[in-house]
């Protein structure tokens, strides 16, 4: 069973809860790093624990949700070995995994409907890294 780390701020709370439900029903083990309500929350407080979980190998992949998706991705990408990708359509999710070996998906709750967020999540999870010429490029990210 693949373990997924998930987190959000207040703007992404509702989406996080729905994404968690989808993950549960599709056989994923989910570790939730909050927030646990729609009360104001600072996105780095939830992005960093998710990134730590993925970085340490305790989770295979991570999912972060905030209003724009940008803050979560920026905070997560401060971690060595994390490649958080902000995705607002299915094609970006597929390319983030297949070409960039993204290990954290960041979603913009205020800019996409939940049904699209679920499609993006599914594509992100089912897409594998192609390696090859892309591996050389991904290896250069950690300079």
N, C-alpha and C positions, 0 to 999 in steps of 0.2 A: 504494500500500500504506500503510495507516494505521499510524503508529508509536505504540506503547503503552509507557510507562515503568512499571516494576513494582518493588516493594520489599516487604520484610517484616522482622520481627524473628524471633527463634528460634521463637516460638509459631506464627508463620505460615509458616515455611519450607517445610514439606511442601505446604501448600496453594499457596504461590507457585509451586513447581516444577510442580505439576499444572495450575495456571492457565496458566503459560507454555507447557506442552505443548499445551493446548487452543488458545491463541492462535496458536502456530506452525502447527498443522494447519489452522487456519481462515484463514491467509493474512495475519496481522498481523506486522509487524516489532516485535520486543520488545527493549527495552533494560533489562537487569536491574541494579538498584542494590543487590543483596544484601538480606539476608545470604546467605551461601553455605553455611551449615550450621545445625544446630539448637543450636549452642553459644550461650550467653547473649549477647544483643545489645541495644543500646539503640535503641528504635524511632525517635527523632528522627534518628539517624545515617543512616537509610534513607528516612524520610519527606521530609526536606528536599531531598535530591538529586532525588527523583521530582517534588516540587513545583517545583523549579527548572527541570526539563526541560519540564514542562507550561507553566509560567509564561513561559518564553522562547520557546515555540512549537516547540521541537525535537521534542516529542511532542504528539500530538493529545489524548490522554487518559492518565490514570494509574490504577494499581491498587495499593493498599496492603493488607497483611494483617498483623494482630497478634492477640493473644489475644481482646481485646474489640472491636477496631476503633476504640476511642475515642482512644487515644494517638496513633495514626497520623493520624486525622482532625484532632485538635487541633493537632498539629505542622504538618501541611500547610496548615491554614487560617490559619496565621500569615503566609502569603505573599499579597501583593497579587494579586488576580485568580484566586486558587484558591478553588474551591468543592468541598471534599471532603465527600462524603456517606457516612455510616455506614449501610449497608443490610444487613438480615438477612432480607429476603424480596424476591420479584420485583417486587411492586407498589411498594415503596419505591424500587427502582432505576429503575423506569419514571418515577415522579413526580420523582425527583431530577434526571433528565435533561430530561424534558418541561416541568416547571414551574420548576425551579431552575437549569437549565443547568449541573448539576454536571459538573466536568471531572476529578475524581478519585473513584474508588470505593474505599471502605474496608470491609473485610470482617472479621467476628469469627470467627476460626478455631475458637475454643473453644466456640462456641455454635451453629454450623450445620454440617451435613454437607457434604462436598466436592461431592456432586452438586447440592445447592442452591446452593452458591457458584458453580458453573459456570453454572447457570441464571440467577442474578443477574447474573453477568458478561455473559452473552449479551444479556440484556435491556438492560443498561446501554449496551452497544455499539451495539445496533440501534435505540435510541430517540433521536429528534431533539428539540431544544428547540422548543417551540411558539411562542415569542416572544409578540407581542401584549401583553396585560395582564401576563403574566409577565415580559416584558423590563423593564417599568417597575420592577417589584419587585426584580428581580435587580440592576438598575442602582443601586438604593439601598443594596445591601449594602456597596459600596466607600466609604461615607462616611468 
